Amino acid sequence: LVSLLLIGIAAWGIGFGLISSFRVVGVAIAVGIFLFLIALVGLIGAVKHHQVLLFFYMIILLLVFIVQFSVSCACLALNKEQQSQLLEVGWNNTNSARADIERNLNCCGFRVFDPNETCSSDCFRSHQCQPCAPIIEEYSGMVLSFVGGIGLFFSFTEILGVWLTYRYRNQKDPRANPSAFL
């Protein structure tokens, strides 16, 4: 479910022109495909009662849980000053996302508006633009807490999957030969 959601959101962002950075969309799609393949391995392992597949599914799901739990906690733990520093670093290190933000939020520059710089916003023609930092910071706290909460929820469903896989991995296949070892 999460994998299909990631792929769908990336496609939606491209379709509506909200995201033009191929790296951002590529990473979201790659993570979605990876999670889909992991879920497929778990499903095949459960249906076939294949212990090796279930073991690898359990280990990979545990690693995904650790990463997702860490990122979710980091999203929830950032204060306003750290968010501001993170946004400024991101602003200074990318050009395509900067152009997308300026175009979508109708702002120019990060902290101050400089009419001598180029800007893809509509307000740039009238030189009545406001800086992007206050607008981005207004939404960043909401987005980080939302993403952190959703990530935390799904990380606990993943640990439930790890526990269930561990618990039922060594059960015999009821359709198998009763004299078979496992």
N, C-alpha and C positions, 0 to 999 in steps of 0.2 A: 504494500500500500504506500509506504513512504517512498519507495523507489519510483513508482508511477507518478506520485505527486511531484517529486523533484523534476522528472522529465517533463511533465505537463506544465509546471511553472516556468521552466526554461523555454519551452516552446511558446508559451503565452507571452513571455517577455520579449521574445524575438518578433512574434506576430504583431504585437501592438507597438513595436518600435521603442519600447522602454529601455531595452538593453542592446547595445551594439557591440559590446566587447565579446569577442569570440572566446577568450579565455574563461570568462565568468560562466558563459553558457556551456562551454565545453566541459568545464569541471563539474557543473551541476548535472549534466547529462551523463558524464562518466561515473559519477558517484551513484546516480540512479540506476544505471545499468549494472554496476558492481553489486549494489544491494539486491537488485532483481535476481542476479545469478546466484547470490548467496541464498536467497529465499528458495530458489529453484532446487539448489543442492539439498537444502533441508527438507523440502517437500518430497523429492525423490528418495532421499534416505529414509524418511518416515514411511512412505508407501511401500518401499521394498524391504524395510527392516534391515537396511545396510548399515552396519555399525561403523564402518570406516567413514562413510559419508556423513553420518550423524556426528561422529567425533570431530571431523574437520569443520562441520557447520557450527558445532558448539564452540570450538576454539576461535573461529573467525568472528562469530557473533559476540563472544566475550571481548575480543579486541575492539570491535565496533562499539560496544557498550562503553569501554574505557575512554575511547576518543570522544564519543558523543557526550558522555557525562562530563568530561573535562571541558569541552567547548561550551556546553550549556552552563556550567558553573561559572566559567569565565565571562560569558555574556551577562549573567545575572550579577556578577560581582563588580563590574566596571562602574566607577563613579563618573560624575559629569566631567571632571578635569581629564580623566583618562580617556573618556569618549572623545573629548575635544582633541586631544593629542593624536589619538588613533585616526580620527577623521582628517586631520591636517596632514598626517603622513600619507594617508591614502590619496588625498587631493594632490599632493605634490608628486606622487609617483605614477600617476596615470593620466593620460590625455583623453582617451576615449570615454572613460567614465565621467571625467570632468565635463566634456562636451554634452553628454547625455543629461547630467544633473543640471547644467546651465539651461539647456533647452527645455527640460521638463518642469523645472521649478521657477523658470523665468527670473534668473538671477545671474550676476557676473562677478567673478573673483571670489576668493574665499573669505578673507576678513575685510578687505576694502575693495571698492569698485574703482578700477583704473580704466579710464576711457581710451588709453593708448594700447591696451591689450586687445586681442581678438576674442570675441565671445559669440556663441551660437544662439544666444537668447533673443527673443523678439524685442525686449526692452532696450537692447544695446543701441538700436537705431535712434532712440530718443534720449539716450544717455541718462535715463532715470532708473537705473537698475539698483537694486540693493544687493549687498554681499550674500553669498550662499551659506556661510557658516551658521548664522542664527536659524535659518530655515531647516538646514540639515540637522542641527543639534536638537531642534524641537521634536523631530521625528525619531532620531536615533535612539533615545531612551526608551520610547515605546516599542520600537522594532526589536531592540536588544532584549527587553524583558519578555516580549512575545516569543521570539525565537528561542530564548533560553528556557522558557516554560514548556514550549512544545517539545524541544529537544530533551528536556528532563523527563517529560511524560513518556516519550518513546524510548528513552534509554531504560526506564524501568520496565517497559514491556519487553525490551530485549533481554534484560536480566531474568525475567520470568521465562522467556524462551530458552535461555541457557540452562536454567534450573530444570525445566521440563525435559529438555533433551538429555541432560545428565541423569535424570530420574528414570526415564523410560528407554534409554539407549540399549541396555542389556536385556531387554525383554525378548522372549522367543517370538518368532512369527507364528501366529495361530494356524496359518495355512500350511506351514512346513511339516515335514516328516517328523513325527513325535520322537523318533530315535536320533534325530540330528542334534549335534552339539549345541549350536546356536543358530 
